[in-house]
Structure formats: C-alpha cells, structure tokens
Amino acid sequence: MSEAAVAQAPKKGAKLVLVALLGVLLAAGVGGGTWFAMRGHGEGGDEEPSKPRAHAKKADKKPLFTTLEPFTVNLQDPRGERFAQIGVTLQFEDASVESDLKDHLPAVRNSILMLISSKQIEDLLSVEGKVKLAEEIRYRAGKSMGVDLPEPGQKPGKNDPENPLTQVLFSQFILQ
C-alpha cells in the first residue's frame, strides 16, 4: 500500500465520526426543542387553569363605530382667537343604535358642537380634560338620541336606562 492510501484511510474514518456526531447533536437539538415547545401543554393536573380574558364576557357583541365629521369650533376666549378641530367616533354594541344615531344626527352634532364651543383651551389641554370631554359628549349624544339619562356624576338608578353609546373616541384633536 502506498503512503497516500494509508493517509486517506484515517481521514475517511474521521469524517464518518464527525458526521455521526453532528447527527446525534441535530437529533438532540430537535428533541430538546420539541420538549421545550410542548412542556406545559399536556393534560397533567399541575398547570394553572387558563383564566378568561377580561373582555370575554362581551365576546358575542362586536363593537360598532360611527365616525362623525370633524368639528371645527371657536373656543371660549375673550379675544376669540382660539379654536379646536376635533374628530369624534362614537362606539356602541347594538346595531339598532346606528339607525337611531342617523335619525338624530343633526341634534347629536349640535349638542357636541355647543359643548365644545363652551370650553376654554385650558379645559382641553390635559388628558383629564379630554377624558371629561369624552364623557360629556357621550352623555349629550345619548340625551340627543332621546334617552333619558341621569346627569354625569350621578349614580344611575335601577330604572334608569343605559346609554346606548359605550365610548367616545377622538380620532383628531387639534387646539390652536
């Protein structure tokens, strides 16, 4: 046998061992990855039961939205130089509210317009002021739709109807 043939024999054996070692490592990696992915998903009794999500109670009702045209209003300012441009979206859950809202849209827009125009810029600069405005818009829009709601801040009585509007969202809020 020549020296070249003898030198190649150990190289083939080393390659075989290296390939076998890589195969074992690959199998161990796949097995370990599978174990980590599957642990905690078995049927054992040690796991915590999954907690229902907070909004799961109303899962059967999807929120519906109506976006009103933006309001551009002069604010209460002695010099008359301040104005607001506010985009309002009304959220509700009952589809019948949408038709009621369309029937009363001029009155709803008027009440929102009057409310915003009664504000001073200082009332609307803070987050708390914006939250209060959203609550007032929700109340006024509900009243304009013919719902006899208790005044904001009062606890509703057992016989008081609920506001059909669930939330007021601002899509635009520019003060100048």
N, C-alpha and C positions, 0 to 999 in steps of 0.2 A: 504494500500500500504506500502511496506516496504521502509526502508530508501535507499536501493540500487537502487530500481526502481525510486525513486524521484531524486537521484543523477545522473542517466543516462539520464533522460529527458532533463536537461539543456545542457548536452554535445552534444546530437543529434542536438539540435537547434543551438548551436554554430558552429557545423560542417557545417550545412546547410548554415548558413550566410557566413562562411568562403569560402565555395565552390562557392557561388553566387558572392561574392566579387572578387574572383580570375577569374571567368568567365567574369565579367564586365571589369576587368583590361586587360585580354587577348584580348577581343574584341576591347578595346580602343587602345591597342598596335598594333594590326593588322590593324585597321582603320588608325591610325596615320602613320604607316609605308607605307601603300598604298598611303596615301595622299602625303607624302614626296617623294615617288618614282615617282608619276605621275605628280606632280606640274611642271609647265613649259613645259609640253609636250602636252598641249591642243591645241585647234585651235584658241585661243584668239589672238588678234592683238597686245598684249603688248610685245611679245617676239621679240628679235632681229632675223632677218633672218640669217640662218646659212651661214657662209662665206665659199666660196670654198677653198679647200686646195691649197697650193702653187703649188704642183706638179700635180694638177688635169688637167692642160692643156695638159699634155702629157700622160694622163691615158690610151690612146689607144695603146701606144707603150711601151712595157716592155723592160727594159734594158737587153742587151745580153752581155756576157762576154767571153773573151778568155784569159786563163792563159798561159803565156809563161814559158818555163823552166827557173829556176833561173839563173841569170848572176853572175859569179864569175870573177872579174876583178881586175887587178892591177891598183891602182890609181897613179896619178902623184905625185911622191915622189922622191926626189933626191937620197935617199938610196934604193928605190924600195921595201920597207918593208910594205907598206900599201896596203890593198885590201878591196874590197867591195863584199858582196854577197847580191844581190837584187832580190826579186821576183816581177814580174810585171804582172798585169792583165789589159787588155785593155777593155774598155766599149764602146759599140756602140748600136744604136737602130734599124738599118736596117739589116735584116738577110742577105742581099746580101753582106754586108761588111765582113761577116765571110769568105765567099769563096774568096773574094779579098785578105783578110788578109792571108789566107792559100797559095794563089798563090804567094804572095810577102813575105812570112815569112822569107826566108834567108836574103833578103835585109832589112827587118824590124829589125830582130835580129842584123844584122851587124851595122846598124845605131845606135841602142841603145847601143850596146857594145862599139862602138867608142866614143859615147857621155860620157858614164860613165867613160871610161878609161881616158878621158881628164880632169876629175875633180880631185881636191885636197880634202883631207879629211875635211879640214876646210869648203869647199863649201857645204858639205853634213851633217854636224853635226846639224845645226839649222833646225827648222821647215820651215823657209822661204827658205832655201836651198833645202829642199826636195820638197816643192811646186814648186819651179822654175825648178827642175829636172823633175818633172811630166809634167809640161807644155812643156819643151823642148822635152821630149820623145814623147808626143802627136804630136807635130809638126813634128819631124823627122820621126815618124812612118807613119804619113799621107803622107808626101813627098815621103817616100819609097814605098808607095802604088800607086804612080803615080798621086797624087792630087797636083795641082799647088797652094800651099798655100802662103799667104803673110807671111813675116818674123814675128816671135813673137814680140809683142810690137807694130806692125803697125796696124792701123785700117784697117779692111778688106773693100775693095771697093764693090760697088753694084754688080759687075760682078765676084767677087772672089768666088770660090767655098767654101763650108763649109767643115771643117774637118770631115770625117766620124766617127772619134773616138771622143766620147763625154767626156771621162775622162780616166785618168791613175791612177790606184790604186796600192799601194805597199802591197804585202802580206808578205814580208820579207825584212828586211833592217838591215844588219849586216856590221859594219865597224870595221876594225882592223888595 
